[in-house]
Amino acid sequence: MEFVGERTLWWSPARVSQFLTQWLPREAILSDAAVEAMPEVVRAWTMRQGGHPAVLRQIDHDAPRLPALMADESLASLNKRLALAAREG
C-alpha cells in the first residue's frame, strides 16, 4: 500500500491484480507458506481499506494463479534471480 500524507491511495482491482500477478512473481522471494498466505494478507489489506467488493472479487480471481506465477522463473526480475542464485551458492 502506498501513502500520501495520512491518506492511503485507493486499492483498486487493477492494483491488486498487478500486485498478485506481476509484482510478487517479479520481485518477491517467498516461502511456499507465504505464497499460500498471500491472498489472505491481501484480503486483510483490502478490508483495512474498506473491503471494496470489486477488489475482493479480483483477489479471488487472481489468487489461484499465484503459486504457478511464483514458480515461473522466467517472470523473475534480474535482482530476484541474483538474490536466489546467491542463496543457492
N, C-alpha and C positions, 0 to 999 in steps of 0.2 A: 504494500500500500504506500502511496506517496502522500505527503502532507504539504500544504501551503499554509503557513501560519498554524492556526489551530483547527483548520477545516480540512478534512480528508477530501481528496479528489474522488469523483464518482467512480465506483467499482462497477463497471458495465459488463454485459455479456461478452462483448468483444475483447475487453481486457482480461477477463477470466479465461477465455478461450486461448488468448495469446500466451498467458502465463502457463497454463497447463500443457498446451500442445507445442509451444515454441520455446519460451524462456527456460522452463525447467529442463527439457531434454538438451538444450544447447549449453546451459551454464551450470546446472546443479549436479552435485555428486551426492547421491542419497543412498542410504541402505534400502534393502527391499522393504523393511518395515516402514521406513519413512515414505517411500513411494506409495505403499498401501495406505498410509495415514493421510497423505496429502489431500485427497478430496475432502475429508472431514475438516482438515485445517482450513482449507479454502472456504468451506461452508461456514465455519466459525467466523472467519474474516467478513464474509458476506452478511452474516447475522449481525455482526457488530455495526455494519453499515446500513442496517435496516431490513435485511433479508429480502432484497428485491427478487420477486418470483422469477423473472426472466434470467437473472444471474444464477439462481439455484437450478433452473432447468438446464442452463448451459453447462454447469458443473456436472450434472447427471449425464449429459450428452457426451462430454469430453473425458470424464474420469475413467471409463473402461479402457480407453486407448492409452492411458498414461504409462502402464508398465511396459508395453511394447515400444512406445516412443522413447522411454528412458533407456531401454536396452539397445536401441538402434544407434550404434557408434557413429554412423555417418551424419547424424544430426548434431553431434558434439562440436563445440567451438574449439579452436586451437588451444585456448587456455585450459579448457576442460580436459582435452586429450593429453596435454603436457602434465597436468596435475595427476591424472590417472596413471600415466606412464611412470611418474616419479614414485607413486605409491607402490607400484609393482616391482620397481627395480631398485 
